[in-house]
Amino acid sequence: MVYDETTSRSFRHSAAFGKRIEYYIIGLMLKGGLDVYLPMVDDDAIDAVIKKHDGTFVEVQIKARSNDNKFGAAALFAGIPHESRKNYWFVFYSERMDTIWILSSKEFIAESNQIKTGKNAGKYSLKLNGVNTKAKKEHTLPQFKKYVVSDFNRILKENPD
């Protein structure tokens, strides 16, 4: 199947976007000097494993939102299944906002909302952005600015537990 930009956004397109952004973020990690290892299968919500300078390893889940998402949802990450894990980090990326946030497993659970009902009950939702409707701009909500990063040192230097 050839991708035709006139076709509606398909699952294949959104899945391909997610994989492209995973490789983009991993490329930034490698460029930043991190030792990154990629699992052969994605069956445990691990997109990358990083070896820290002290020889320990951490697991990373990368989540991304594309420019195609509706206004106001540039950094809305919903329906994420998760149980607290040691040495586990989330890297969130918004293409439209060109912003990266990094949260530990513990921070993710503390900052997100657990969905109570419906098909996604028990999963988590995290909205990192607010909107300025007058200016038609999205921005990081003040309480999440501490997670905005320009490199991946947070993963290397901090103990998430």
N, C-alpha and C positions, 0 to 999 in steps of 0.2 A: 504494500500500500504506500503510495507516494503522498507525502503531506501536502495538502492544498490549503493555503491560508484562507480561502473562501469558505472552507468547511467549518462547521461549528467546532468548538473546543471539545475534543474527544478524550476518552480515558487515556488512550495511547499518547496523546499530546501532553496531558497533565503528568502522566507517569514519566514520560521522557523529560519533561521540565525538571521534575524532582531529581532524576538521575543526573542530568546536566549540572544542576546546582550542587549536588553532592560532590561531583568532580571539581567544580569551581572552588568550593570551600576547601576541599582536600588539597587542591593546587595551591591555595593561599597558605594552608598549613605547611606544606612542603617548602614553599618559597620562604616562609618564616623560620625555617630550620627545624621543624618538628619531624620526628621519626614517626611516620604514619603507616599502619598496616591495614589492609582491607580484607574483611572476611569474604570468603568465597560465596557464602549464602547469607541472605538477610532474613533469618528466621527468629532472631532474638532482639530486634530493634537496635542493632549495632551496625552503624555505617562505617565506622573507623575505630581502630585501636591505636592509641598513642603511647609511645614509650617515653616516660619522663626521664629527666637527667639522673635521677636516683635509681633508675633501673626498674621502677614500678610501671604498671600499665593502667590506663584508664580507657573506658569505653565511651564512644561518642555517638549520639543520634543527631542527625541533621534534618531539620525541617525548614521548608521554604514556601514562600508565597510569591506568586508571579504578578506581573503587571496586569494580567487579565482579571484579577479579582476585583469585585465591585468596590467603588469608593467607600472608604471607611473600614475595609477589611484587609488592608495591606499587611497587617501583622496580627491577624486573627488565626490562631492555631487551635483547632477544635477536634474532638473525637480521638484524643491521644490516650491509648491504654498505657498505664504505667503503675508500677509498684516501686517503692523506694529501693534504690540500689546503691551500694558503696562504689566509689570510683567510677561514677557514671555522670556524664555531662550532656546537656542539650545545647546545640548550636542552632539558633533560629535566624533566618535570613528573610528580609523583605526586599524583593527586587525593586519595587516601585520606590521604596524609601531608601534603598541602597544602604541598609543598616543590618548589622550583625549583633545579636544578643547572645550571651553565654550564661546559662544557669546550671547549677548542679541539680542532681536528682531531688535533693532535699529542698532546694530553693524552688524548683518547679512545682513540687507538691504544695509548698507553702503559698506560692503566689497565684496558682491557678484555681479554677473552680471545678469541683467534681460534678459531673452531670448526674442528676438524680433520677430522671425518668426517660422513657423512650428507648429507642434502639441503641443509643450510646450511653445508657446508664452505666455509671461506674468509671467511665472514661473522663479525661480532663480537657478543659478548655482554657486557653490563655490569650487574652487580647492585650498586646503590648502597645497598641497605638490608639491615639485619640484623633479627632478631626477638627479642623477649622473650616466650617462650611462656607463662611464668607470668602476666605482666601482659596477654598478648594484644595487644602493641603492636609496631609496626614503627618502626625508627629509622634514621637515616643512619649508615652504618658510619664509624668514626673517620677512616679514611684519605680519605674523600670529603667531610668537613665543610668542607674548604677550597674546595669548589666550590659550596656552598650560597649562594644570593644572595637579597636582598630587592629588588634593582633590577638594571638591565642595564648599569651603569657599567663592568663588567669588559669587555664587548664594545667599549665606546667608548674605554677608556683603555689597554687592553693590546694589544700586538702578538702575535698567536698563534704567530708563527713563531720 
